């Protein structure tokens, strides 16, 4: 006997599945069924593993609060499907639930045929999702005929079935002009296709419509605060303002949870002239406290929420050496510390789905830089002139010396499709190396620190031919291999500046620098005692004397400023 597992995630999917299974039961009596379904499948005599309400959540907050309960149900469902050993896994709609189950089932048992009804609408948004479907779906049933080309292009078997909404559709039409007079603005609301959605969303949407005339997008204004000069403030159309942008309160916040595993070893050799430690770790953090961007029509730009799960792995090593220690009193001690780490997002609020508005991507670090890339500067060459002409036909005003943005999809227009991950703001490597030399009261020490394997956005240059604080390597016809674009006469706020100048601000933030050099002399106890002191030390010190390697020569990534804070000091340490 053949077996089919019917997988739904909401009442509408249950209803749609029942229509298919009812016809199948009329033509085939040799099929055994099991499901995650609702009342319609139960009416056909098909058992459900659990109540459909256990995986049906509506709204951002409810999904957010129950994300791990949903994850548990996914694991439970996968286990029961594998136990049932169906010939076909028939999933319907609800892709965030059903397709995640199908993916795991297919991974564990490739012999189970996976058929999905109601394809994700890749023709509306996130077309790249279709490539993921190819790895675990054997066949897709489509509601719309134009969807087929998307799946054919990826080599996914598909069949157009038609949309159930069109069954028995009335041919009568309504003339909208009979209801709404000319020159009237129409505000449309769409509460959804499911009764549960409609019941929940209609009251919310009506409240929103009432408030939309009193609230609006957050704007910045100049306001006096505490007798100070005008400072920027933030307000909606409601009569209140704040000095800083406030986050929407979230009463459902909970603790972050971290589980960490460590494996370490400490060692000492040759009477501890060689010693150190090595520590390897792996940690998992769930319910992360993260700031989430929300529509500013709420009156707030963001809220804090417990979101997702990350893992972090790395190692830390230290090595302490005394290479030289002789009877004449000369000693050289060297201490080296090295660390490497990498963090990775495993889940977010909606499972294995990116949250692009917050620059969070599954498989990437939390601290990525996401935006437009650049290909340097436009040059006065025939090739670049031809390319600029194609761009300028689309409304741009490029000329030699301007910043050249990277067109990821080749359509000569910069939009959301051209954004990409440009780097990570968290250093992969950190290093500290201290060396000290001592001989008969004299001490010389040096400290070198380093952070490598990351980037920072330090902003571009307006290059408006007005005041600048430093000498800039800018483009000219005689200096084409420049770091920055050509100067433009005018103010940065006038609209005359280079539109993409900020793209040059993303720099390699790695550095190796000398943090400190100190030379001192310690007077002996006898010498100090003769001067009526317990101890006495005189020293000269150089703080931040220079860099060995620096991603941007004019920027100190250690202090995160253009001020290098280089200083020299002469001092006395006196013990009374």
Secondary structure, DSSP 8 states (H G I E B T S, - for coil): -EEEEEE-SSHHHHHHHHHHHHHHHHH-SSEEEEEE--HHHHHTT--BSS-GGGS---SHHHHHHTHHHHHHHHHHHHHHHHHHT-SEEEEES-HHHHHHHHHHHHHH-TTSEEEEES---TTTS-TTHHHHHTTT-SEEEESSGGGHHHHHHTT--EEE---GGGTT-------GGGTS-TT---------SSHHHHHHHHHHHHHHHHHTTT----EEEEEE-TT-SEEEEEE-SSS-EESS---B--TT----EEEEEEEEEEEEETTTTEEEEEEEEEEEEEEEEEEEE--GGGS-SEEEEEEEEEEEEEEEEEEEEEEEE-TTS-EEEEEEEEEEEEEEEEEBTTBS--BGGGTB-TTS-TTEEEE--EEEE--SSHHHHHHHHHHHTTT----TTSEEE--SSSSS--SGGG-EEEEESS-SEEEEEEEEEEETTEEEEEEEEEEES-EEE-------SS--SS---B-BTTB-S-SB----SS-GGGT-S-TTGGGGGEEE--EEEEEEEEEEEE--HHHHHHTT-SEEEEEEEEEEEEEEEESSTT-BTTTTBS----EEEEEEEEE-
